[in-house]
Amino acid sequence: MNRIEKFFGLRNEAKIRYLDGEFEVMSPGDFVRCAVTGQPIALPDLRYWSVDAQEAYASAEISAQRYLELNAIERSNAPAR
């Protein structure tokens, strides 16, 4: 990282494919955005994501909240027995 990048912060948003236990950079960049908060997450700090939803999350708490939210939506859309 050079002095200009340090001064201006994160510059380009990466396009990522989220896999089990790892991710693949499809288009290079410095960060991704949290799907819930919109907060930028530097790639070295990226720890939480959903393979099914293909979304990144800024924290474990946000990840858990989104997981419950997505599963509630799935359950409400399931056909009645």
C-alpha positions in Angstrom: 0.0 0.0 0.0 1.5 3.4 -0.9 1.0 6.8 0.8 -1.9 7.8 -1.5 -3.8 4.6 -0.8 -3.3 5.1 3.0 -4.6 8.7 2.7 -7.7 8.0 0.6 -8.5 4.6 2.2 -10.0 1.6 0.4 -10.5 2.4 -3.3 -12.0 -0.5 -5.3 -14.8 -2.9 -4.4 -13.9 -6.5 -5.2 -16.2 -9.1 -6.7 -16.1 -12.3 -4.6 -17.4 -15.8 -4.9 -17.9 -17.2 -1.4 -17.0 -20.8 -0.9 -17.0 -23.1 2.1 -14.1 -21.9 4.3 -12.6 -19.7 1.6 -13.5 -17.2 -1.1 -12.4 -16.6 -4.7 -11.7 -13.2 -6.0 -13.5 -12.8 -9.3 -12.6 -9.1 -9.8 -9.8 -7.6 -7.9 -10.4 -4.9 -5.3 -9.6 -3.7 -1.8 -12.8 -4.5 -0.1 -16.4 -5.9 -0.2 -19.5 -4.4 1.4 -21.4 -5.9 4.3 -24.8 -7.1 2.9 -26.6 -5.8 6.0 -24.9 -2.5 7.0 -23.2 -1.5 3.7 -19.9 -1.1 5.7 -16.8 -1.7 3.7 -14.8 -4.8 4.8 -11.1 -4.9 3.8 -10.3 -8.3 2.2 -7.7 -9.2 4.9 -10.4 -8.6 7.5 -13.2 -10.6 5.8 -14.2 -13.5 8.1 -18.0 -13.9 7.8 -20.0 -14.7 4.8 -22.8 -16.9 3.5 -22.2 -19.4 0.7 -25.9 -19.8 0.1 -26.7 -16.1 -0.1 -23.3 -15.1 -1.5 -23.1 -12.2 1.0 -20.4 -10.8 3.2 -20.9 -9.7 6.8 -19.0 -7.2 9.0 -19.3 -9.3 12.2 -20.4 -12.6 13.7 -23.4 -10.9 15.2 -24.5 -9.5 11.9 -23.9 -12.9 10.2 -26.1 -14.6 12.8 -28.8 -12.0 12.6 -28.9 -12.4 8.7 -28.9 -16.2 9.0 -32.0 -16.1 11.2 -33.6 -13.5 8.9 -33.0 -15.6 5.8 -34.2 -18.8 7.4 -37.4 -17.1 8.6 -38.1 -16.0 5.1 -37.5 -19.5 3.7 -39.8 -21.0 6.3 -42.6 -18.5 5.6 -42.3 -19.4 1.8 -42.4 -23.1 2.4 -45.6 -24.9 1.3 -48.0 -25.9 4.1 -48.2 -29.6 5.0 
